[in-house]
Amino acid sequence: MVRSTDNNKNSDMQPSQQEAAKQKGLKNWIEHRIPVFAFVDKELVTYKTPKNLNFMWNFGSVAGITLVIMILSGIFLASQYTPHASMAFDSVERIMREVNYGWLIRYLHMNGASMFFIAVYIHMFRGMYYGSFKAPRELLWIMGVVILLLMMATAFMGYVLPWGQMSFWGATVITNLFSAIPLVGKKIVEFLWGGFSVDNPTLNRFFVLHYLLPFVIVAVVMLHLVALHQHGSNNPLGIDKKTPQDSVPFHPYYTLKDLFGLGVFLMIWAFFVFFAPNFFGEPDNYIPADPMVTPPHIVPEWYFLPFYAILRSVPDKLLGVIMMFGAVIVLAVLPWLDRSPIRSAQFRPLYRMFFWVFVIDSLALGWSGAQLPEGAPLIVGRVATAYYFFHFLVLLPLLGMIERPRPLPESISAYHPTRRQSDSK
Amino acid sequence: MLFLLENNKHEKNMATQVSTKQKSRRDFLMLASTAIGTVGAVSFIWPFVDSYNPAADVLAGATIDVDLKSIQPGQAITVMWRGKPLFIRRRTAAEISEMQKLAWKGLPDPEADKQRVKKPEWLVVVGVCTHLGCVPLGQKPTDNRGAFNGWFCPCHGSAYDVSGRVRQGPAPKNLEVPPYVFVKEDLIRVGQEKV
């Protein structure tokens, strides 16, 4: 009796819950109280996904699983690590030498940071190429930029924790960026340090924040997924799903495709872990931090190099910092800079070309960031910096106006790649 | 597998034609991949679990050498071994003969004295009460050694004799005898049975 009155009151219950209320068994008992099975079915099993997604669409799930592996390995590292200026370096060495499989967990985590950025950068370039950031997915994209910023902060603070020379001087250089702020810059930097230089208080808070931020990232990733499932994935054609023929259920089609891609990704990750664990690292970080001596050549981790190159290209301290942060912030307004109504570069001959120029420009910035800031690398860095902002602020708005896109196909299922060439001729 | 890529209607038509033979083939593939996946997941998880086990440096500190030269008959010393107190007591001739003569079969945790020592003169036990882990009193002559002249646990009143055997109170077991070996006449290595 009680149950039936419950049902009447909760007429806004999901059909699956109403159904479950009438039936027996543990699954139905749970479903009536919290509709987890309907949720999983709706979002992961029957979830309608464009049938034409290519392997570029693997990197979202790859990045998500990388985040999980990073948190898992991070928790086990934190279980052995000591966040104290006089003990941190030795505790990391202890993990490498004494803790069972400590070397494996640390190398997984260390190379995982690089793998994470590889996945996320490919994921972002995919979004740019196929116009995934365009309406109605602007907020989805912006949440992605927020995730990128959080990742950068997390990665930077994680790099400080081993308390090697690169950790220490990286921390010094990056925190000093804030000293460029007029009037209050010095106060802000001392606030960040908790003192007058990078020292134990800095290490302590960086450890706490490095542990905290990944969970904030998880929260934003959840929002990212909610926003994604609102309109579903974009696809290589950049047109909306129209007929049932345009989509397939997520399971088993994309669960399997994602698993396959993940397998390949994990194999590359494992290659670095087992055969070149310090490939992405700097040997100087195996020298304990010394506040009295700066290493002769300071470089950030590779994933920061393009932004580092922008910083060094500008001869003014404040402007350099503004440009560097601006290079990330400009991504957030990308949906309003790219004025073209066509999403996919497949149908935008000019944008398609300039997209690849932009990719090369980003790589050139990365290369320049790794060199000493003088001579040719500095000039390359300056040209590439100028082009980076030219691409976003001038080229994209302009292309939206002058470009003549190729005709879009009727629907996803009506499109045949074999006919494409004859169309374009 | 190609038909999976065709549209839904077509797939349904094809699916009805799938023979039982093909179905069992799919079942086999499904089971085989699940099995391999499980093996992979377990081997991935194991290093993480194992990292919580005692590390190599902890294990290296698990063995200590104790020099017995300066300990007089009737005297006891406490050293730290694996983070716990270790009681080493040089028993007097009277204590030894008393312990050896004791009818031990009716004790709460029956053990003969000779099972608990390597040399009758030296008693080596872990100084942790087997009840709930307190450190018993009795290392100093001024301590309350309880009714049996060995050790007395102040937490819940267990009393041990000079062989470290529980004689009264809630403790279920005798004080633990650690693995140790006489490396020399008056040097023991605690933590291993053989040199």
Interface residues (C-beta under 8 A of the other chain):
Chain A: L72 S73 F76 S79 Q80 R94 R97 E98 V99 N100 Y101 G102 L104 I105 P244 Q245 V248 Y253 S413
Chain B: L4 N7 N8 P47 F48 D50 S51 Y52 N53 A55 A56 D57 V58
